Amino acid sequence: MFIHIGNNICISDKKLMGIFNRDTLQLSHDNEHITSRVDSGDKTIAIDRNNNIVSSNVSPFTVIKRTTLDEDFVWRRKNDQEL
């Protein structure tokens, strides 16, 4: 299956390692090598097995809702209060 992350970009769910919120990644200086490679208006950062970084201006919460991989997610907006 492919996941549409916005900006006419689709990523294979078999190669995808993670979907991240750009604002959250910016909280740590350790992630500068990732956040410096994306546009300032982008909200979602997706990283694949080959460390390719793809970004989009679509909210990461919207992108996660487009997937059917419910069991492996650590965090989802609907579970926010449970964590």
Biopython code that builds the backbone (N, CA, C, O; Angstrom):
import numpy as np
from Bio.PDB.StructureBuilder import StructureBuilder

atoms = [
    (1, "MET", "N", (0.833, -1.166, 0.000)),
    (1, "MET", "CA", (0.000, 0.000, 0.000)),
    (1, "MET", "C", (0.886, 1.241, 0.000)),
    (1, "MET", "O", (2.008, 1.217, 0.507)),
    (2, "PHE", "N", (0.377, 2.305, -0.565)),
    (2, "PHE", "CA", (1.078, 3.577, -0.582)),
    (2, "PHE", "C", (0.320, 4.589, 0.265)),
    (2, "PHE", "O", (-0.909, 4.563, 0.337)),
    (3, "ILE", "N", (1.063, 5.470, 0.898)),
    (3, "ILE", "CA", (0.481, 6.502, 1.746)),
    (3, "ILE", "C", (0.730, 7.847, 1.077)),
    (3, "ILE", "O", (1.871, 8.207, 0.788)),
    (4, "HIS", "N", (-0.350, 8.588, 0.832)),
    (4, "HIS", "CA", (-0.241, 9.918, 0.237)),
    (4, "HIS", "C", (0.037, 10.910, 1.351)),
    (4, "HIS", "O", (-0.788, 11.088, 2.247)),
    (5, "ILE", "N", (1.212, 11.566, 1.301)),
    (5, "ILE", "CA", (1.550, 12.508, 2.370)),
    (5, "ILE", "C", (1.320, 13.965, 1.974)),
    (5, "ILE", "O", (1.570, 14.866, 2.774)),
    (6, "GLY", "N", (0.854, 14.203, 0.768)),
    (6, "GLY", "CA", (0.604, 15.560, 0.297)),
    (6, "GLY", "C", (1.598, 15.957, -0.772)),
    (6, "GLY", "O", (2.584, 15.258, -1.007)),
    (7, "ASN", "N", (1.336, 17.091, -1.425)),
    (7, "ASN", "CA", (2.204, 17.605, -2.490)),
    (7, "ASN", "C", (2.437, 16.571, -3.586)),
    (7, "ASN", "O", (3.525, 16.511, -4.159)),
    (8, "ASN", "N", (1.429, 15.763, -3.880)),
    (8, "ASN", "CA", (1.509, 14.705, -4.898)),
    (8, "ASN", "C", (2.618, 13.702, -4.627)),
    (8, "ASN", "O", (3.225, 13.181, -5.563)),
    (9, "ILE", "N", (2.890, 13.425, -3.357)),
    (9, "ILE", "CA", (3.937, 12.477, -2.965)),
    (9, "ILE", "C", (3.295, 11.279, -2.273)),
    (9, "ILE", "O", (2.494, 11.438, -1.352)),
    (10, "CYS", "N", (3.654, 10.087, -2.722)),
    (10, "CYS", "CA", (3.211, 8.845, -2.092)),
    (10, "CYS", "C", (4.436, 8.042, -1.667)),
    (10, "CYS", "O", (5.460, 8.042, -2.350)),
    (11, "ILE", "N", (4.319, 7.361, -0.537)),
    (11, "ILE", "CA", (5.409, 6.551, -0.014)),
    (11, "ILE", "C", (4.882, 5.149, 0.254)),
    (11, "ILE", "O", (3.767, 4.980, 0.747)),
    (12, "SER", "N", (5.682, 4.153, -0.070)),
    (12, "SER", "CA", (5.313, 2.771, 0.197)),
    (12, "SER", "C", (5.322, 2.523, 1.703)),
    (12, "SER", "O", (6.280, 2.890, 2.383)),
    (13, "ASP", "N", (4.283, 1.915, 2.221)),
    (13, "ASP", "CA", (4.245, 1.619, 3.654)),
    (13, "ASP", "C", (5.263, 0.547, 4.031)),
    (13, "ASP", "O", (5.608, 0.419, 5.206)),
    (14, "LYS", "N", (5.743, -0.214, 3.078)),
    (14, "LYS", "CA", (6.756, -1.237, 3.360)),
    (14, "LYS", "C", (8.145, -0.627, 3.548)),
    (14, "LYS", "O", (8.997, -1.223, 4.207)),
    (15, "LYS", "N", (8.375, 0.550, 2.978)),
    (15, "LYS", "CA", (9.670, 1.221, 3.104)),
    (15, "LYS", "C", (9.673, 2.319, 4.165)),
    (15, "LYS", "O", (10.738, 2.774, 4.584)),
    (16, "LEU", "N", (8.504, 2.739, 4.595)),
    (16, "LEU", "CA", (8.377, 3.858, 5.522)),
    (16, "LEU", "C", (8.831, 3.459, 6.928)),
    (16, "LEU", "O", (8.419, 2.426, 7.456)),
    (17, "MET", "N", (9.676, 4.287, 7.518)),
    (17, "MET", "CA", (10.130, 4.047, 8.891)),
    (17, "MET", "C", (9.372, 4.906, 9.904)),
    (17, "MET", "O", (9.170, 4.498, 11.048)),
    (18, "GLY", "N", (8.958, 6.090, 9.476)),
    (18, "GLY", "CA", (8.232, 6.942, 10.412)),
    (18, "GLY", "C", (7.673, 8.191, 9.787)),
    (18, "GLY", "O", (8.193, 8.698, 8.793)),
    (19, "ILE", "N", (6.594, 8.686, 10.390)),
    (19, "ILE", "CA", (5.976, 9.947, 10.017)),
    (19, "ILE", "C", (6.099, 10.841, 11.248)),
    (19, "ILE", "O", (5.647, 10.479, 12.335)),
    (20, "PHE", "N", (6.712, 12.005, 11.071)),
    (20, "PHE", "CA", (7.028, 12.851, 12.209)),
    (20, "PHE", "C", (6.465, 14.256, 12.046)),
    (20, "PHE", "O", (6.325, 14.761, 10.933)),
    (21, "ASN", "N", (6.150, 14.868, 13.164)),
    (21, "ASN", "CA", (5.720, 16.254, 13.221)),
    (21, "ASN", "C", (6.978, 17.120, 13.242)),
    (21, "ASN", "O", (7.831, 16.945, 14.112)),
    (22, "ARG", "N", (7.100, 18.042, 12.305)),
    (22, "ARG", "CA", (8.293, 18.880, 12.205)),
    (22, "ARG", "C", (8.517, 19.685, 13.474)),
    (22, "ARG", "O", (9.654, 19.820, 13.926)),
    (23, "ASP", "N", (7.455, 20.220, 14.054)),
    (23, "ASP", "CA", (7.595, 21.024, 15.270)),
    (23, "ASP", "C", (8.174, 20.211, 16.414)),
    (23, "ASP", "O", (8.960, 20.725, 17.210)),
    (24, "THR", "N", (7.793, 18.956, 16.496)),
    (24, "THR", "CA", (8.307, 18.086, 17.551)),
    (24, "THR", "C", (9.786, 17.786, 17.331)),
    (24, "THR", "O", (10.567, 17.793, 18.282)),
    (25, "LEU", "N", (10.171, 17.525, 16.095)),
    (25, "LEU", "CA", (11.579, 17.243, 15.801)),
    (25, "LEU", "C", (12.462, 18.449, 16.083)),
    (25, "LEU", "O", (13.623, 18.291, 16.459)),
    (26, "GLN", "N", (11.926, 19.650, 15.905)),
    (26, "GLN", "CA", (12.714, 20.855, 16.138)),
    (26, "GLN", "C", (13.000, 21.111, 17.613)),
    (26, "GLN", "O", (13.831, 21.961, 17.932)),
    (27, "LEU", "N", (12.345, 20.411, 18.504)),
    (27, "LEU", "CA", (12.578, 20.610, 19.931)),
    (27, "LEU", "C", (13.955, 20.140, 20.370)),
    (27, "LEU", "O", (14.446, 20.553, 21.421)),
    (28, "SER", "N", (14.587, 19.275, 19.570)),
    (28, "SER", "CA", (15.914, 18.757, 19.902)),
    (28, "SER", "C", (16.925, 19.168, 18.831)),
    (28, "SER", "O", (16.655, 19.041, 17.636)),
    (29, "HIS", "N", (18.065, 19.650, 19.253)),
    (29, "HIS", "CA", (19.112, 20.030, 18.318)),
    (29, "HIS", "C", (19.700, 18.807, 17.602)),
    (29, "HIS", "O", (20.331, 18.945, 16.554)),
    (30, "ASP", "N", (19.495, 17.626, 18.163)),
    (30, "ASP", "CA", (19.986, 16.396, 17.529)),
    (30, "ASP", "C", (19.309, 16.131, 16.187)),
    (30, "ASP", "O", (19.828, 15.378, 15.364)),
    (31, "ASN", "N", (18.156, 16.748, 15.968)),
    (31, "ASN", "CA", (17.396, 16.518, 14.736)),
    (31, "ASN", "C", (17.633, 17.592, 13.679)),
    (31, "ASN", "O", (16.937, 17.610, 12.664)),
    (32, "GLU", "N", (18.588, 18.477, 13.889)),
    (32, "GLU", "CA", (18.841, 19.549, 12.924)),
    (32, "GLU", "C", (19.200, 19.022, 11.546)),
    (32, "GLU", "O", (18.857, 19.641, 10.538)),
    (33, "HIS", "N", (19.885, 17.887, 11.488)),
    (33, "HIS", "CA", (20.258, 17.325, 10.183)),
    (33, "HIS", "C", (19.024, 16.894, 9.388)),
    (33, "HIS", "O", (19.097, 16.732, 8.170)),
    (34, "ILE", "N", (17.912, 16.712, 10.060)),
    (34, "ILE", "CA", (16.653, 16.366, 9.384)),
    (34, "ILE", "C", (15.858, 17.625, 9.067)),
    (34, "ILE", "O", (15.467, 17.844, 7.920)),
    (35, "THR", "N", (15.620, 18.444, 10.072)),
    (35, "THR", "CA", (14.762, 19.619, 9.891)),
    (35, "THR", "C", (15.377, 20.669, 8.974)),
    (35, "THR", "O", (14.642, 21.447, 8.365)),
    (36, "SER", "N", (16.686, 20.715, 8.858)),
    (36, "SER", "CA", (17.323, 21.699, 7.983)),
    (36, "SER", "C", (17.140, 21.359, 6.507)),
    (36, "SER", "O", (17.370, 22.207, 5.644)),
    (37, "ARG", "N", (16.731, 20.136, 6.211)),
    (37, "ARG", "CA", (16.580, 19.691, 4.825)),
    (37, "ARG", "C", (15.165, 19.859, 4.287)),
    (37, "ARG", "O", (14.890, 19.474, 3.151)),
    (38, "VAL", "N", (14.261, 20.429, 5.087)),
    (38, "VAL", "CA", (12.873, 20.603, 4.638)),
    (38, "VAL", "C", (12.496, 22.078, 4.642)),
    (38, "VAL", "O", (13.124, 22.889, 5.323)),
    (39, "ASP", "N", (11.473, 22.412, 3.881)),
    (39, "ASP", "CA", (11.002, 23.797, 3.809)),
    (39, "ASP", "C", (10.381, 24.229, 5.126)),
    (39, "ASP", "O", (9.850, 23.403, 5.869)),
    (40, "SER", "N", (10.445, 25.508, 5.414)),
    (40, "SER", "CA", (9.936, 26.030, 6.681)),
    (40, "SER", "C", (8.421, 25.876, 6.816)),
    (40, "SER", "O", (7.919, 25.830, 7.939)),
    (41, "GLY", "N", (7.677, 25.795, 5.713)),
    (41, "GLY", "CA", (6.225, 25.655, 5.775)),
    (41, "GLY", "C", (5.749, 24.224, 5.900)),
    (41, "GLY", "O", (4.555, 23.985, 6.080)),
    (42, "ASP", "N", (6.656, 23.268, 5.810)),
    (42, "ASP", "CA", (6.262, 21.858, 5.891)),
    (42, "ASP", "C", (5.973, 21.450, 7.331)),
    (42, "ASP", "O", (6.638, 21.894, 8.267)),
    (43, "LYS", "N", (4.975, 20.600, 7.484)),
    (43, "LYS", "CA", (4.546, 20.145, 8.805)),
    (43, "LYS", "C", (4.889, 18.678, 9.046)),
    (43, "LYS", "O", (5.119, 18.264, 10.182)),
    (44, "THR", "N", (4.923, 17.895, 7.969)),
    (44, "THR", "CA", (5.155, 16.455, 8.073)),
    (44, "THR", "C", (6.511, 16.090, 7.496)),
    (44, "THR", "O", (6.903, 16.579, 6.437)),
    (45, "ILE", "N", (7.220, 15.225, 8.207)),
    (45, "ILE", "CA", (8.476, 14.669, 7.704)),
    (45, "ILE", "C", (8.347, 13.158, 7.732)),
    (45, "ILE", "O", (8.051, 12.569, 8.771)),
    (46, "ALA", "N", (8.570, 12.535, 6.583)),
    (46, "ALA", "CA", (8.528, 11.077, 6.481)),
    (46, "ALA", "C", (9.931, 10.588, 6.140)),
    (46, "ALA", "O", (10.608, 11.158, 5.284)),
    (47, "ILE", "N", (10.358, 9.529, 6.818)),
    (47, "ILE", "CA", (11.684, 8.964, 6.598)),
    (47, "ILE", "C", (11.524, 7.498, 6.227)),
    (47, "ILE", "O", (10.778, 6.763, 6.873)),
    (48, "ASP", "N", (12.239, 7.073, 5.169)),
    (48, "ASP", "CA", (12.146, 5.674, 4.745)),
    (48, "ASP", "C", (13.376, 4.884, 5.187)),
    (48, "ASP", "O", (14.271, 5.417, 5.843)),
    (49, "ARG", "N", (13.402, 3.604, 4.817)),
    (49, "ARG", "CA", (14.486, 2.703, 5.224)),
    (49, "ARG", "C", (15.864, 3.146, 4.757)),
    (49, "ARG", "O", (16.868, 2.822, 5.391)),
    (50, "ASN", "N", (15.921, 3.879, 3.659)),
    (50, "ASN", "CA", (17.197, 4.332, 3.107)),
    (50, "ASN", "C", (17.573, 5.728, 3.600)),
    (50, "ASN", "O", (18.457, 6.372, 3.037)),
    (51, "ASN", "N", (16.903, 6.190, 4.648)),
    (51, "ASN", "CA", (17.104, 7.523, 5.229)),
    (51, "ASN", "C", (16.783, 8.653, 4.263)),
    (51, "ASN", "O", (17.318, 9.753, 4.392)),
    (52, "ASN", "N", (15.915, 8.388, 3.298)),
    (52, "ASN", "CA", (15.407, 9.446, 2.436)),
    (52, "ASN", "C", (14.375, 10.237, 3.224)),
    (52, "ASN", "O", (13.527, 9.660, 3.905)),
    (53, "ILE", "N", (14.449, 11.542, 3.130)),
    (53, "ILE", "CA", (13.539, 12.420, 3.863)),
    (53, "ILE", "C", (12.613, 13.097, 2.867)),
    (53, "ILE", "O", (13.062, 13.718, 1.903)),
    (54, "VAL", "N", (11.302, 12.967, 3.115)),
    (54, "VAL", "CA", (10.289, 13.591, 2.289)),
    (54, "VAL", "C", (9.416, 14.426, 3.215)),
    (54, "VAL", "O", (9.054, 13.985, 4.306)),
    (55, "SER", "N", (9.079, 15.636, 2.774)),
    (55, "SER", "CA", (8.270, 16.497, 3.634)),
    (55, "SER", "C", (7.050, 17.009, 2.886)),
    (55, "SER", "O", (6.981, 16.979, 1.657)),
    (56, "SER", "N", (6.094, 17.477, 3.671)),
    (56, "SER", "CA", (4.831, 17.935, 3.117)),
    (56, "SER", "C", (4.236, 18.995, 4.036)),
    (56, "SER", "O", (4.535, 19.040, 5.229)),
    (57, "ASN", "N", (3.390, 19.845, 3.461)),
    (57, "ASN", "CA", (2.723, 20.861, 4.277)),
    (57, "ASN", "C", (1.416, 20.355, 4.883)),
    (57, "ASN", "O", (0.711, 21.117, 5.544)),
    (58, "VAL", "N", (1.087, 19.097, 4.670)),
    (58, "VAL", "CA", (-0.097, 18.479, 5.263)),
    (58, "VAL", "C", (0.235, 18.078, 6.706)),
    (58, "VAL", "O", (1.347, 17.636, 6.996)),
    (59, "SER", "N", (-0.723, 18.234, 7.587)),
    (59, "SER", "CA", (-0.520, 17.883, 8.991)),
    (59, "SER", "C", (-0.169, 16.401, 9.137)),
    (59, "SER", "O", (-0.767, 15.563, 8.461)),
    (60, "PRO", "N", (0.792, 16.061, 10.009)),
    (60, "PRO", "CA", (1.127, 14.645, 10.207)),
    (60, "PRO", "C", (-0.054, 13.848, 10.765)),
    (60, "PRO", "O", (-0.151, 12.643, 10.531)),
    (61, "PHE", "N", (-0.936, 14.501, 11.487)),
    (61, "PHE", "CA", (-2.105, 13.817, 12.032)),
    (61, "PHE", "C", (-3.041, 13.376, 10.906)),
    (61, "PHE", "O", (-3.655, 12.312, 10.978)),
    (62, "THR", "N", (-3.143, 14.210, 9.862)),
    (62, "THR", "CA", (-3.947, 13.862, 8.687)),
    (62, "THR", "C", (-3.313, 12.702, 7.940)),
    (62, "THR", "O", (-4.012, 11.784, 7.510)),
    (63, "VAL", "N", (-2.005, 12.733, 7.782)),
    (63, "VAL", "CA", (-1.300, 11.652, 7.080)),
    (63, "VAL", "C", (-1.473, 10.330, 7.815)),
    (63, "VAL", "O", (-1.714, 9.301, 7.185)),
    (64, "ILE", "N", (-1.354, 10.344, 9.128)),
    (64, "ILE", "CA", (-1.513, 9.114, 9.913)),
    (64, "ILE", "C", (-2.924, 8.561, 9.775)),
    (64, "ILE", "O", (-3.100, 7.343, 9.733)),
    (65, "LYS", "N", (-3.929, 9.420, 9.703)),
    (65, "LYS", "CA", (-5.307, 8.958, 9.527)),
    (65, "LYS", "C", (-5.507, 8.244, 8.198)),
    (65, "LYS", "O", (-6.410, 7.418, 8.068)),
    (66, "ARG", "N", (-4.672, 8.556, 7.208)),
    (66, "ARG", "CA", (-4.788, 7.940, 5.882)),
    (66, "ARG", "C", (-4.239, 6.524, 5.848)),
    (66, "ARG", "O", (-4.416, 5.828, 4.847)),
    (67, "THR", "N", (-3.595, 6.085, 6.885)),
    (67, "THR", "CA", (-3.005, 4.745, 6.907)),
    (67, "THR", "C", (-3.965, 3.747, 7.527)),
    (67, "THR", "O", (-4.955, 4.115, 8.159)),
    (68, "THR", "N", (-3.650, 2.487, 7.331)),
    (68, "THR", "CA", (-4.431, 1.414, 7.971)),
    (68, "THR", "C", (-3.568, 0.625, 8.933)),
    (68, "THR", "O", (-3.948, -0.466, 9.357)),
    (69, "LEU", "N", (-2.409, 1.166, 9.283)),
    (69, "LEU", "CA", (-1.462, 0.471, 10.148)),
    (69, "LEU", "C", (-1.673, 0.861, 11.610)),
    (69, "LEU", "O", (-0.779, 1.444, 12.225)),
    (70, "ASP", "N", (-2.816, 0.554, 12.163)),
    (70, "ASP", "CA", (-3.171, 1.000, 13.511)),
    (70, "ASP", "C", (-2.334, 0.379, 14.629)),
    (70, "ASP", "O", (-2.044, 1.059, 15.613)),
    (71, "GLU", "N", (-1.944, -0.870, 14.510)),
    (71, "GLU", "CA", (-1.362, -1.586, 15.629)),
    (71, "GLU", "C", (0.034, -1.132, 16.030)),
    (71, "GLU", "O", (0.404, -1.299, 17.193)),
    (72, "ASP", "N", (0.824, -0.568, 15.127)),
    (72, "ASP", "CA", (2.205, -0.229, 15.448)),
    (72, "ASP", "C", (2.436, 1.231, 15.801)),
    (72, "ASP", "O", (3.575, 1.616, 16.067)),
    (73, "PHE", "N", (1.416, 2.041, 15.814)),
    (73, "PHE", "CA", (1.613, 3.440, 16.121)),
    (73, "PHE", "C", (1.797, 3.641, 17.608)),
    (73, "PHE", "O", (1.088, 3.052, 18.425)),
    (74, "VAL", "N", (2.757, 4.479, 17.947)),
    (74, "VAL", "CA", (3.003, 4.801, 19.351)),
    (74, "VAL", "C", (2.036, 5.885, 19.821)),
    (74, "VAL", "O", (1.579, 5.868, 20.964)),
    (75, "TRP", "N", (1.732, 6.815, 18.940)),
    (75, "TRP", "CA", (0.889, 7.930, 19.335)),
    (75, "TRP", "C", (-0.051, 8.307, 18.220)),
    (75, "TRP", "O", (0.335, 8.369, 17.053)),
    (76, "ARG", "N", (-1.259, 8.551, 18.584)),
    (76, "ARG", "CA", (-2.261, 9.079, 17.656)),
    (76, "ARG", "C", (-3.077, 10.107, 18.402)),
    (76, "ARG", "O", (-3.228, 10.025, 19.621)),
    (77, "ARG", "N", (-3.598, 11.065, 17.684)),
    (77, "ARG", "CA", (-4.351, 12.149, 18.311)),
    (77, "ARG", "C", (-5.494, 11.610, 19.177)),
    (77, "ARG", "O", (-5.718, 12.117, 20.276)),
    (78, "LYS", "N", (-6.223, 10.589, 18.701)),
    (78, "LYS", "CA", (-7.362, 10.081, 19.474)),
    (78, "LYS", "C", (-6.920, 9.407, 20.781)),
    (78, "LYS", "O", (-7.721, 9.267, 21.705)),
    (79, "ASN", "N", (-5.653, 8.991, 20.860)),
    (79, "ASN", "CA", (-5.142, 8.335, 22.067)),
    (79, "ASN", "C", (-4.338, 9.289, 22.953)),
    (79, "ASN", "O", (-3.701, 8.847, 23.909)),
    (80, "ASP", "N", (-4.357, 10.547, 22.660)),
    (80, "ASP", "CA", (-3.522, 11.521, 23.341)),
    (80, "ASP", "C", (-3.693, 11.478, 24.861)),
    (80, "ASP", "O", (-2.701, 11.556, 25.586)),
    (81, "GLN", "N", (-4.890, 11.361, 25.343)),
    (81, "GLN", "CA", (-5.130, 11.373, 26.785)),
    (81, "GLN", "C", (-4.713, 10.067, 27.463)),
    (81, "GLN", "O", (-4.503, 10.041, 28.676)),
    (82, "GLU", "N", (-4.593, 8.989, 26.695)),
    (82, "GLU", "CA", (-4.268, 7.686, 27.267)),
    (82, "GLU", "C", (-2.783, 7.519, 27.558)),
    (82, "GLU", "O", (-2.407, 6.660, 28.355)),
    (83, "LEU", "N", (-1.924, 8.333, 26.918)),
    (83, "LEU", "CA", (-0.480, 8.160, 27.091)),
    (83, "LEU", "C", (0.022, 8.737, 28.355)),
    (83, "LEU", "O", (1.219, 8.665, 28.635)),
]
sb = StructureBuilder()
sb.init_structure("model")
sb.init_model(0)
sb.init_chain("A")
sb.init_seg("    ")
for serial, (resi, resn, name, xyz) in enumerate(atoms, 1):
    if name == "N":
        sb.init_residue(resn, " ", resi, " ")
    sb.init_atom(name, np.array(xyz, "f"), 0.0, 1.0, " ", f" {name:<3s}", serial, name[0])
structure = sb.get_structure()
